[in-house]
Amino acid sequence: MLTLERLEIRQDAFALRADLSLAAGAVVAIIGPSGAGKSTLLNVIAGFFQTALGRVLWDGQDITNLPPAKRPVAMLFQDNNLFPHLTVAQNVGLGIRPDLRLSEKDQLRVSQALQRVGLDGYGARKPGSLSGGQQGRVALARVLVQRRPLILLDEPFAALGPALKSEMLDLVAHLALETGATLLMVSHDPSDARKIAPQTILVADGIALPPQPTAALLDNPPPALVAYLGE
């Protein structure tokens, strides 16, 4: 279980509060106006941004002050964060060892991850030779080899076309179900939340609200969400 306990995040004039929990294995979307703090919330959970007050707990353990590498978290960014001078297999292997000193067992993990995302045989290629969707699959394979129980997605498919984005969302949802990982996904598109996330956290007006059923939230949105969606 992920718990954000009386959390307060501050940066200059920006402030965000959160006091909520997510069950293990939950798939949850995070939506809200631009600048509300959606990505900042993920960065706090991942350890890239420090809290002003409160705690981040995983299965009851306080991870608030742990460095990112020590947290049970794998994060997929919007730009996929691939290194163009490395091969696909090397980019995935970074998720196991940053120095890329991979054992045969590690290399097998990389190959298996690429198979699971539909890129079997692509290991020797460079990211620049791949399509946007294929690059997203490489980044997702790197998340898989980390074998972390908490996966954070920061609008990783926002630049893709509708059909390809839908395909990637289906893949993410399937892999989360297969691994039992807890999944948190920031999106600016409510249809993404409807597609794969039974629950949604609304971030607006300085508060990250506890997760609510996605359909109910989007079918009867509060004023802050109405203003954002333009409905």
N, C-alpha and C positions, 0 to 999 in steps of 0.2 A: 504493500500500500504506500502511495505517495501522499504525504501530508505537508501542506504549507500552513504553518502554525503562526497566526497573528503576524504575518509577514508585512513588512513595510520596505518599499524600495524608493529611494530618493536619488535624484540627480539634478542639481540646480533647481529650476522651478518645477520639475517633474516629480510626481509622487504617485505611488500605486500601492494599494493594500490588497492582501489576499489571506483568506482563512478558510481552507477547504481541504478535502481529501478525495483521492481517487482509488478505487479498488484495484487490486492486482489484475492485470489482463484487460483493463478497460481501454476502449478506444474513444478518445475525446477530442473534439475540435475546439479551437480557440478562435473566436471571431470578435470583431469590434472595430471602431473607427481607426483610421490611420493616426499613428502617434499616441494611441491609448496605452501602449505598453505590452502588446502581445509578444513581440520578439524579446523584449526585455525580460518578461516573465520566464521565457524558456532559458535565456542566458543565466538567470539566477539559479534555476534548477540545475543547469549544466555546470555551474561554477565559474562562469566567465564574468559574472557581475556580482558584487557583494551586496548583501542586504543591509539596510540600516537597523532594522529590528526584526525579531522573530526568527523562526527556525525552518529549515527544510529537513524533513524526515523521510527515510525510506525503510519500510518495515520496522518502524519504531526506532531506528538508529539515526542519530543526529549527524547529517552530512553537510551542515551549513558551512563549515570551514574547511572541508576537504577540497583539494585541488581537483580540477576537471578529470584528470586521468584516474583518480582514486574513486570516482563516483560510479554508480551502476548505470551510467548513461551513455548512449550513443546518439549523436546528433547529425541530422542531414540538413545542410544549408541550401539556400536558394540557388547559389551558383555552383553547387555540387563539390566545390573545393577540390578539383582534380589537378594534378601536376602534369603539365603538357609534356615535360621531358621524360616522364616515366611511362612504362607500359601500363596497360589495363591491369595486368596481374600485379604489378608493383604498387599501383594506386590502391588496389584492394588489400594487398599485403601490409600496407601502412597501418591498417586497423588492427593488426596482430603485433607487429614490431615496427616502431618508427625507424629503426636502423636497417630494416629489411633483411636482417640475418635470419632467414626463415628455414626451419627444418623441413624435412620431407613431409612430416605430418602437417606442418603449417601450410606448405604448398598445396597439399591435398585439400585443406580447408578452403583455400582461395579458389581452387578449381571447382569444388562443390558449390561454393557460393555463386560463382559465375554461372554454373549450370542452373541453379535455382532461379536466377533472374533472367534466364534465356540468352545468356552470352557465352555458351560453351564454344570454345575455339577462338575466342576473341582476346585471350590473355596477352598475346604478343603485340597487339596493336596499340597505337598511341591514341589518347583521347581526341586529338584533333581530327582523326579519321572517322570518328563516330558521329551519329546524329545526336540531336539534343536528348531524345528519349533514351538512346543507348548510353549516353553519358550519365543520365539519371540512374540507369540500372547499375552502372559501375559504382556510383556513390552508394546505392542501396546495398550492393554486395559487400562493400566495405563496412557498412553498418552491421550486416549479418555476421561477418567473421568476428566482430567484437563480442558477440554473445552477451550483450547487456540486457537486463530485464526491463529497462526503461528507454524507449526510443522517442526522440524529439524531432519533429519535422517543422522547419521554418520556411513555409511556402516553397518547397523544393521544385514544384512543378508549375509555378506561376507563369513561366515563359513558354510553356508548351501549348499547342493547339488543343481544342476541346476533346477530340477523339483520343489523342495521345495521353493527355492528362487523365482522362477517364481510365485508360488502360493502366497507367502507373498507379492510380489510386486503388484500383482493383488488386494489383500486385502487392501493394503495401498492406492492404487489409488482409489478404490471404496469408502473407508472411507473418503478420502480427498474430493472427489466429493460430498458425502452425507452431510458432515459437512460444506463444503464451505471454509475449511481452506486453507491457503497458505502453500505449501509444498516445502521444499528445501532438496534435497537428495544428499549426497556425495557418489560417487561410483567410483571404479576403472575399472568397466566393462561397456563399451559403450553400450552393449546390454540392460543393465538396463535403461539407458537413453532413448534408442529407445522405450522401452516397455511402459513406463508410463509418460515420461516427454516431452511435446511438445517443451520446451525450455531448453537450456543448457548454463551454465556459464563455460567458460574455464578459469582455473587458471594456469598460466604459466609465467615464466620470470618476476616474481614480480608484476604481475597485474591480478586482477580478472576482466575479460572483461564483459561488459553488456551481458545479455542473448541473445542468438541467436537461431533461429529455429534448433532443434536438428538434423533433417535429413540433412539439408543443411550443418551444421557444420561437421557432421561425414562423409558425402559423399564427401566433399571437405575440408579436414582438413588443417589448417595452419601448417607450419613446426614444431612448438613446439609440436603439437598434433601428427603429423606423427612420430616424434622421440619417443614419449611416447608409441604409439600404435604399433610401429614397422611395419608400412605399407609403 
